[in-house]
Amino acid sequence: MLPPDFIASRDTILHDVADVEGHLSWKEMCFLCLLGAVPTARGSILEIGSFKGRSTVLLAKAAALAGDDRVHAVDPLNAPSSTDPDLGDANSSADDFHDNLHRKGVSERVTHHAMRSEELAPEWSEPLRLLWIDGDHTIEGTRRDLEGFRPFLADGAIVAIHDVLHAFEGGARVFAEDMLLSRHFGASGVVGSIAWSQYHADPAETERHRPAKLDLYRRVARLIPYVAFAGRPSPGLSKFGFKLARWRIPHGPMEPDRFVRMVEHRG
Ligand SMILES: C[S@@+](CC[C@H](N)C(=O)[O-])C[C@H]1O[C@@H](n2cnc3c(N)ncnc32)[C@H](O)[C@@H]1O
């Protein structure tokens, strides 16, 4: 299911994207590239939260390896947001976003929806094979994103949420409570700070993943007391506890072959 010469193509894409400012580590970019290049279901890719376009460019190029000619990105590209509160009312990233897409040759392959995700959801109609959530990191915002686009997840689609191991409430809680404890999500994991899970319309398909999901749930749930109620681990013991809880969650790189074996393929 991997595109031919995937590793070489991935490395070319990652080097090309490296000078686009953004919030993804190398390990996370490798994984996002894999998600873009390996369709596990039939449908589109939707990115929520683009900033200056690092993940947008990456996904557009990765999706092309799978034969997809288009990705969707929704971001009003204006501040403030929970991830860039210091920008105040400034027009945070629109010019850089469009320049970067143009510079990297993907402008024609990205449909940008200049609005908030909760405004797009009611007018959305396409099945999704990948929902990449990196927008409003509050619990309300992250939950709204999953619920708003959940009706459009194709059987076998991947939902990936960023910043789950950082001190934001939304990612850790939505991944733990709404995905790992859901009968509709199966194969799951964490790579860097990206948590992911595969959606199935039929809960019977997720049964065999239950023990692994519960084990991961126990580990991720240990983060929640530190981030609930928009909390931040304070210096000292609390910060140490947060780091220890994070360390207990396996979040190493994902070998492409291992991912292909872990997931069901409905593409
Ligand atoms: C962490 S940044 C995204 C980083 C980007 N994915 C990258 O790879 O660099 C978060 C972005 O989410 C956007 N955002 C915040 N709330 C949003 C919402 N409700 N709908 C869409 N985008 C939102 C912000 O404007 C900001 O650009």
The ligand as a Tripos MOL2 file, in Angstrom:
@<TRIPOS>MOLECULE
LIG
   27    29     1     0     0
SMALL
NO_CHARGES

@<TRIPOS>ATOM
      1 C1         -0.9640   25.5530   15.5440 C.3       1 LIG1
      2 S1         -1.5100   26.5280   14.2250 S.3       1 LIG1
      3 C2         -1.5440   25.3850   12.8830 C.3       1 LIG1
      4 C3         -0.1720   24.9410   12.4910 C.3       1 LIG1
      5 C4         -0.0650   24.2790   11.1410 C.3       1 LIG1
      6 N1         -0.8980   23.0900   11.0540 N.3       1 LIG1
      7 C5          1.3900   23.9790   10.8190 C.2       1 LIG1
      8 O1          1.6970   22.8730   10.3730 O.co2     1 LIG1
      9 O2          2.2440   24.8330   11.0110 O.co2     1 LIG1
     10 C6         -3.1920   26.7790   14.6040 C.3       1 LIG1
     11 C7         -3.9930   27.4920   13.5370 C.3       1 LIG1
     12 O3         -5.3620   27.1890   13.8100 O.3       1 LIG1
     13 C8         -6.1360   28.2720   13.3940 C.3       1 LIG1
     14 N2         -7.4440   28.1640   14.0560 N.ar      1 LIG1
     15 C9         -7.7800   28.4390   15.3460 C.ar      1 LIG1
     16 N3         -9.0790   28.2250   15.5480 N.ar      1 LIG1
     17 C10        -9.5910   27.7670   14.3670 C.ar      1 LIG1
     18 C11       -10.8820   27.3540   13.9280 C.ar      1 LIG1
     19 N4        -11.9440   27.3650   14.7610 N.pl3     1 LIG1
     20 N5        -11.0370   26.9540   12.6410 N.ar      1 LIG1
     21 C12        -9.9850   26.9260   11.7870 C.ar      1 LIG1
     22 N6         -8.7370   27.3010   12.1480 N.ar      1 LIG1
     23 C13        -8.5380   27.7170   13.4220 C.ar      1 LIG1
     24 C14        -5.3240   29.4930   13.7720 C.3       1 LIG1
     25 O4         -5.6930   30.6000   12.9560 O.3       1 LIG1
     26 C15        -3.8920   29.0020   13.5260 C.3       1 LIG1
     27 O5         -3.4300   29.4150   12.2650 O.3       1 LIG1
@<TRIPOS>BOND
     1     1     2 1
     2     2     3 1
     3     2    10 1
     4     3     4 1
     5     4     5 1
     6     5     6 1
     7     5     7 1
     8     7     8 2
     9     7     9 1
    10    10    11 1
    11    11    12 1
    12    11    26 1
    13    12    13 1
    14    13    14 1
    15    13    24 1
    16    14    15 ar
    17    14    23 ar
    18    15    16 ar
    19    16    17 ar
    20    17    18 ar
    21    17    23 ar
    22    18    19 1
    23    18    20 ar
    24    20    21 ar
    25    21    22 ar
    26    22    23 ar
    27    24    25 1
    28    24    26 1
    29    26    27 1
@<TRIPOS>SUBSTRUCTURE
     1 LIG1         1 GROUP 0 **** ****
